[in-house]
Amino acid sequence: MRILALALIASAASAIGSCTAVPPAQTAAIQAREQARLAQLTAGKIAGPTTDCLPTYRANDMVVVNDNTIAFKQGRRLFVNNMQGSCYGLDRGTTALVTRTPSTQLCRGDIATLVDTSTRVAVGSCVFGDFVPYTPTGMRY
C-alpha cells in the first residue's frame, strides 16, 4: 500500500511538472509576433488622447492582437483597447467575444462574454478599458 501511495505521489508530481508555463523563448516569440501585429495595424498612424467609448461598433471590424488587446477598425482610424485584466483565450480563434450593450457604442467598463464557438458555452468574461484612437498622419481628429 505504501509503494502504491508513493507511486501515486510521483505520478501526480510528474503531471504537475508537465503543466508548467510556456518556456521563456517561446513566450518571447509570441510577444514579438503580437507586437509586430500591433505595429502593422498602427503603421502610419498617430495615437490620440484616450476616449471612454468607441463611437460605433461592428464585430466584423474587430482584430484580436492578443488576450489583452483588441483593435477596432473604423474607416482609416483604428481604436485600440487594452482590456482591464486578461481576456484569456480570446486569441485562440475558437472563441467569440459577445457584447451585450443596448447601443451601438462600446465603452470603458462594458462587459463582454467569451463564448466557445464549437460548444456555444460561455467560457469567461472581459471588461473593456479605455480606447486609444490611431489616426493616419495628416488626418484631423
TIGUSE-404349 format. One record per residue: residue in three letters; x, y, z of N, C-alpha, C in turn. Coordinates in steps of 0.2 Angstrom, whole numbers, padded with zeros to 4 digits, always signed. Example, Ala and Ser with C-alpha at 12.3 -4.5 7.8 and 13.67 -1.06 7.14 Angstrom:
// residues 2
ALA+0066-0028+0039+0062-0022+0039+0066-0016+0039SER+0064-0011+0035+0068-0005+0036+0064+0000+0039
This chain:
// residues 141
MET+0004-0006+0000+0000+0000+0000+0004+0006+0000ARG+0010+0006+0004+0014+0012+0004+0018+0013-0003ILE+0019+0008-0006+0023+0008-0013+0018+0012-0018LEU+0011+0009-0017+0006+0012-0022+0005+0020-0020ALA+0005+0022-0014+0004+0029-0012+0010+0033-0015LEU+0016+0030-0014+0022+0034-0017+0022+0034-0024ALA+0020+0029-0028+0019+0029-0035+0014+0034-0037LEU+0008+0035-0033+0003+0040-0035+0006+0047-0034ILE+0010+0048-0029+0013+0054-0027+0018+0056-0033ALA+0022+0052-0035+0027+0053-0040+0023+0054-0047SER+0018+0051-0048+0014+0052-0054+0011+0059-0054ALA+0008+0061-0048+0005+0067-0048+0010+0073-0049ALA+0016+0072-0046+0021+0077-0046+0024+0078-0053SER+0024+0072-0057+0026+0072-0064+0020+0076-0068ALA+0014+0075-0067+0009+0078-0070+0009+0085-0069ILE+0010+0087-0063+0010+0094-0061+0016+0098-0065GLY+0022+0094-0065+0028+0097-0068+0026+0098-0076SER+0022+0094-0079+0021+0095-0086+0016+0101-0087CYS+0013+0104-0082+0009+0109-0083+0012+0116-0082THR+0018+0116-0082+0022+0122-0081+0021+0127-0087ALA+0023+0134-0086+0022+0139-0090+0025+0138-0097VAL+0024+0142-0102+0027+0142-0108+0034+0143-0107PRO+0039+0140-0111+0046+0142-0110+0047+0149-0112PRO+0052+0152-0109+0054+0159-0110+0055+0161-0117ALA+0058+0157-0121+0060+0158-0128+0053+0158-0132GLN+0049+0154-0131+0043+0153-0134+0038+0159-0132THR+0038+0161-0126+0035+0167-0124+0037+0173-0127ALA+0044+0174-0128+0047+0180-0131+0045+0180-0139ALA+0044+0174-0142+0042+0174-0149+0035+0176-0150ILE+0031+0174-0145+0024+0175-0146+0023+0183-0145GLN+0026+0186-0140+0026+0193-0138+0029+0197-0144ALA+0034+0195-0147+0037+0198-0153+0032+0198-0159ARG+0028+0192-0160+0023+0192-0165+0017+0197-0164GLU+0015+0197-0158+0010+0201-0156+0012+0209-0157GLN+0018+0210-0155+0020+0217-0156+0020+0219-0163ALA+0023+0214-0167+0023+0216-0174+0016+0217-0177ARG+0011+0213-0175+0004+0213-0177+0002+0220-0175LEU+0003+0222-0169+0000+0229-0167+0004+0235-0171ALA+0010+0234-0172+0014+0239-0176+0012+0239-0183GLN+0010+0233-0186+0007+0233-0193+0000+0237-0193LEU-0004+0236-0188-0010+0239-0188-0010+0247-0187THR-0005+0249-0183-0004+0256-0182+0001+0260-0186ALA+0004+0256-0191+0009+0259-0195+0006+0265-0199GLY+0009+0271-0199+0007+0277-0202+0002+0281-0198LYS+0000+0279-0192-0005+0282-0188-0002+0285-0182ILE-0005+0290-0179-0003+0293-0173-0008+0292-0168ALA-0006+0290-0162-0010+0289-0156-0013+0296-0154GLY-0019+0296-0152-0023+0302-0149-0024+0301-0142PRO-0028+0306-0139-0030+0305-0132-0035+0300-0131THR-0034+0296-0126-0039+0291-0124-0046+0293-0124THR-0051+0289-0126-0058+0290-0126-0062+0285-0122ASP-0067+0286-0119-0071+0282-0115-0075+0277-0119CYS-0077+0279-0125-0081+0275-0129-0079+0275-0136LEU-0081+0269-0139-0079+0268-0146-0086+0271-0150PRO-0085+0276-0155-0091+0279-0157-0096+0274-0160THR-0094+0269-0164-0099+0264-0167-0095+0258-0166TYR-0099+0252-0166-0096+0246-0165-0099+0241-0170ARG-0094+0237-0174-0097+0232-0178-0092+0226-0177ALA-0094+0220-0175-0090+0215-0174-0085+0213-0179ASN-0087+0214-0186-0083+0212-0191-0077+0216-0192ASP-0077+0222-0188-0071+0227-0188-0066+0226-0183MET-0067+0220-0179-0063+0219-0173-0057+0214-0175VAL-0051+0216-0173-0045+0212-0174-0042+0211-0167VAL-0041+0204-0166-0038+0202-0159-0031+0202-0160VAL-0027+0206-0156-0020+0206-0156-0017+0200-0151ASN-0020+0200-0145-0018+0195-0140-0024+0195-0135ASP-0023+0191-0129-0028+0191-0124-0030+0197-0121ASN-0026+0202-0121-0027+0209-0118-0028+0214-0123THR-0027+0214-0129-0028+0219-0134-0032+0218-0140ILE-0037+0222-0141-0041+0221-0147-0041+0228-0150ALA-0041+0228-0157-0041+0234-0161-0048+0234-0165PHE-0051+0240-0166-0057+0240-0170-0055+0245-0175LYS-0057+0243-0182-0056+0247-0187-0062+0251-0189GLN-0061+0258-0190-0066+0262-0192-0064+0267-0197GLY-0065+0264-0203-0063+0268-0209-0055+0268-0209ARG-0052+0274-0209-0045+0275-0209-0042+0275-0202ARG-0047+0276-0197-0045+0276-0190-0045+0269-0187LEU-0041+0268-0182-0040+0262-0178-0041+0264-0171PHE-0045+0260-0167-0046+0261-0160-0043+0255-0156VAL-0038+0256-0152-0035+0250-0148-0038+0250-0141ASN-0040+0244-0139-0042+0244-0132-0038+0238-0128ASN-0035+0240-0123-0032+0236-0118-0037+0234-0113MET-0039+0228-0113-0044+0225-0108-0042+0226-0101GLN-0046+0227-0096-0045+0228-0089-0044+0221-0087GLY-0038+0219-0086-0036+0212-0085-0036+0208-0091SER-0035+0202-0091-0034+0197-0097-0041+0195-0099CYS-0041+0194-0105-0047+0190-0108-0045+0184-0111TYR-0043+0179-0106-0039+0173-0108-0043+0169-0113GLY-0040+0167-0118-0042+0163-0123-0045+0166-0129LEU-0045+0173-0129-0048+0176-0135-0044+0175-0141ASP-0037+0175-0140-0033+0175-0146-0032+0168-0149ARG-0036+0163-0146-0035+0156-0149-0039+0155-0155GLY-0044+0159-0157-0048+0158-0163-0053+0153-0162THR-0054+0150-0156-0060+0146-0155-0065+0149-0151THR-0064+0155-0149-0069+0159-0145-0072+0165-0149ALA-0078+0167-0147-0080+0173-0149-0082+0178-0144LEU-0081+0185-0145-0082+0190-0140-0089+0192-0141VAL-0093+0191-0136-0100+0193-0137-0102+0199-0132THR-0104+0205-0135-0105+0210-0131-0113+0211-0130ARG-0115+0214-0124-0122+0215-0123-0123+0222-0121THR-0123+0226-0126-0124+0233-0125-0130+0236-0129PRO-0134+0240-0125-0140+0242-0129-0139+0247-0134SER-0133+0250-0135-0132+0255-0140-0127+0252-0145THR-0125+0256-0150-0120+0254-0155-0113+0255-0152GLN-0113+0258-0146-0106+0260-0144-0104+0255-0139LEU-0097+0254-0138-0094+0250-0133-0090+0255-0129CYS-0091+0255-0122-0087+0260-0118-0083+0256-0113ARG-0079+0260-0110-0074+0258-0104-0079+0255-0099GLY-0078+0249-0096-0082+0246-0091-0087+0241-0094ASP-0088+0241-0100-0093+0237-0103-0090+0230-0102ILE-0095+0225-0101-0093+0218-0100-0094+0214-0106ALA-0090+0210-0109-0091+0205-0114-0090+0198-0112THR-0093+0194-0115-0093+0187-0113-0089+0183-0119LEU-0085+0179-0117-0081+0174-0121-0085+0168-0122VAL-0087+0166-0128-0091+0160-0130-0087+0155-0134ASP-0086+0149-0132-0083+0144-0136-0087+0143-0142THR-0085+0144-0148-0089+0143-0154-0091+0136-0156SER-0088+0131-0154-0090+0124-0155-0095+0122-0151THR-0095+0124-0144-0100+0121-0140-0105+0127-0138ARG-0104+0133-0140-0108+0139-0138-0109+0140-0131VAL-0104+0138-0127-0104+0139-0120-0100+0144-0118ALA-0102+0149-0113-0098+0154-0110-0092+0151-0107VAL-0086+0154-0108-0080+0152-0105-0077+0157-0101GLY-0079+0163-0101-0076+0168-0097-0079+0175-0099SER-0077+0180-0096-0079+0187-0097-0073+0192-0097CYS-0074+0198-0100-0069+0203-0100-0072+0210-0099VAL-0068+0214-0097-0070+0221-0096-0066+0226-0100PHE-0069+0230-0104-0066+0235-0109-0063+0240-0105GLY-0057+0242-0107-0053+0248-0104-0054+0254-0109ASP-0050+0259-0108-0050+0265-0112-0048+0263-0120PHE-0051+0267-0124-0050+0266-0131-0045+0271-0133VAL-0039+0269-0137-0034+0274-0139-0035+0274-0147PRO-0037+0280-0149-0038+0281-0157-0031+0282-0160TYR-0030+0279-0166-0025+0280-0170-0027+0283-0177THR-0025+0289-0178-0027+0292-0184-0021+0293-0189PRO-0023+0292-0196-0017+0292-0201-0014+0299-0200THR-0008+0299-0201-0004+0306-0201-0007+0311-0206GLY-0008+0317-0204-0011+0322-0208-0019+0322-0208MET-0022+0317-0205-0029+0317-0204-0031+0320-0198ARG-0036+0324-0197-0038+0328-0191-0042+0323-0187TYR-0042+0324-0180-0046+0320-0176-0053+0322-0176
